[in-house]
Amino acid sequence: MYSEKVMDHFMNPRNVGEIENASGVGTVGNAKCGDIMKVYLKIENDMVIDAKFKTFGCGAAVATSSMATELIKGKTIQEALKITNKAVMEALDGLPPIKVHCSCLAEEALHAALWDYAEKNGITIEGLEKPKADIHEDEEIPEED
Amino acid sequence: MKDIIYFDNAATTAVRPEVFEKMKRYFCDNFGNPSSIYKIARENKNSTENAREQIARVLNADKNEIYFTAGGSESDNWAIKCIAESYSNKGKHIITLSIEHHAVLHTCQYLETKGYDVTYLPVDEYGIVDIDKLKSAIRDDTILITIMAANNEIGSIQPIEEIGKIAHENGIIFHTDAVQAIGHIPIDVKKMNIDLLSLSGHKLYGPKGIGALYIKKGIKINPLIHGGAQERNRRAGTENVAGIVGLGEAIRLINEDMPEELKRLTYLRDKLIDGILKNIPYSRLNGHREKRLPGNVNISFEFVEGESILLLLDMKGICASSGSACTSGSLDPSHVLLSIGLPHEKAHGSLRLTLGRNNTEEEVDYIIKELPPIINRLREMSPLYEEFIKNKI
């Protein structure tokens, strides 16, 4: 069901944990739907120098959190904004259709953390929209192949 | 210990080698169609009738009341759709349970689109029907009560003898989905006032693709599958001879073993429940402590999600299942766990372990040892647990 990369990031998740005095923290998802992601970012001079996460959810939720935090480290804020759910999925060699929403949640979690950073510092990040707390509201379950 | 530890016997079971042995000859050698007149065909007819007799004996039924089907889902579909159709002149109301298997629930929902009215009775926090609610749901136009003997997820056992009595006092037909119960707990169709009963081969160490429907003599029912005179004109299709023989032998054997197996599995089940609840905080048993199938364990772990538990157990060679959304193929967790009042997050964190004849005490000890670090590991990365601990301090 899962690719080897997904299993690797689930079994050996990168960047699990918290960052004390993080520059930005974003939490998305809800327990009702079975997945919550919390992303911590440390940002210095417009650069994401560290990222950590905590996730409640399935194998794909953990793996996409792990990969999303890997992808964002070392990126400038503008580069970080370009990390889409597709990029996370591609980096994991794909996800089953029913798990695509996990990658959307991971993208949203990064954006939520960046939004929090912008708010804390009273700045506007160009191209960043206020993240949705719950991406499931307008989601449809894809048909199984 | 085996490489693979199989704790998912409610999903399906391994065919007993002695059952497989009996089935083998019906593929390449004794392949005759039981409806044909030559010797190899006649012999097969005898074999299927012998299996019918074996099933009848276990249920305390007459052999002419047993009809072979392709499995539990077909039996449920046949019983519910065709009783509804055959008795529609009497009424169009059906009573069932909110925690039924989807083979029953979805069939009832289908009938609702055809003008039938269905009452889905709630269950209590242990997953047991409330008899008073059943009584008050009965109407003049109620034609069928369909309530499972035992639940597939949380193992709760329904008081079907009492339900059958109430049905008959009110002139209502009683069907029970006994797929999880047959061979595991005693079922007697006469004593329990059962009119129709569904059973399946692969839940009792028989093959997949074979099941049966018990239909009490005198019950009117149209066929679901048309096209031939098999099963006394009630279920068309060339008999699955090997499957039928396998089902007959499997049910005979499991029934012989039942008294001992019931004791052994109940002991292992209770040891497993106690071992998990004692070693893992913030966990709870789903279902009734005693009124549950001898092999069923269903526990929710707070702050973690079921599929993650299954993946980590799989790494330890342990096969299990969960009622989380990710394993149900939708965004909602199991309807059974929600019906017993579990909030979504606790339903997502459920783990079902179902024991069977091949499981040993050594395996039970192994999972009691392996599970706590898995739950801990997932809690360590759970934002819900982090929040909980922070609020606690």
Boltz contact constraints between the chains, C-beta under 6 A:
constraints:
  - contact:
      token1: [A, 16]
      token2: [B, 381]
      max_distance: 6.0
  - contact:
      token1: [A, 31]
      token2: [B, 345]
      max_distance: 6.0
  - contact:
      token1: [A, 32]
      token2: [B, 344]
      max_distance: 6.0
  - contact:
      token1: [A, 33]
      token2: [B, 331]
      max_distance: 6.0
  - contact:
      token1: [A, 34]
      token2: [B, 305]
      max_distance: 6.0
  - contact:
      token1: [A, 34]
      token2: [B, 324]
      max_distance: 6.0
  - contact:
      token1: [A, 34]
      token2: [B, 325]
      max_distance: 6.0
  - contact:
      token1: [A, 34]
      token2: [B, 348]
      max_distance: 6.0
  - contact:
      token1: [A, 36]
      token2: [B, 383]
      max_distance: 6.0
  - contact:
      token1: [A, 38]
      token2: [B, 383]
      max_distance: 6.0
  - contact:
      token1: [A, 54]
      token2: [B, 381]
      max_distance: 6.0
  - contact:
      token1: [A, 54]
      token2: [B, 383]
      max_distance: 6.0
  - contact:
      token1: [A, 54]
      token2: [B, 386]
      max_distance: 6.0
  - contact:
      token1: [A, 56]
      token2: [B, 305]
      max_distance: 6.0
  - contact:
      token1: [A, 56]
      token2: [B, 382]
      max_distance: 6.0
  - contact:
      token1: [A, 56]
      token2: [B, 383]
      max_distance: 6.0
  - contact:
      token1: [A, 56]
      token2: [B, 384]
      max_distance: 6.0
  - contact:
      token1: [A, 57]
      token2: [B, 305]
      max_distance: 6.0
  - contact:
      token1: [A, 58]
      token2: [B, 305]
      max_distance: 6.0
  - contact:
      token1: [A, 58]
      token2: [B, 307]
      max_distance: 6.0
  - contact:
      token1: [A, 58]
      token2: [B, 308]
      max_distance: 6.0
  - contact:
      token1: [A, 58]
      token2: [B, 326]
      max_distance: 6.0
  - contact:
      token1: [A, 59]
      token2: [B, 307]
      max_distance: 6.0
  - contact:
      token1: [A, 59]
      token2: [B, 308]
      max_distance: 6.0
  - contact:
      token1: [A, 59]
      token2: [B, 311]
      max_distance: 6.0
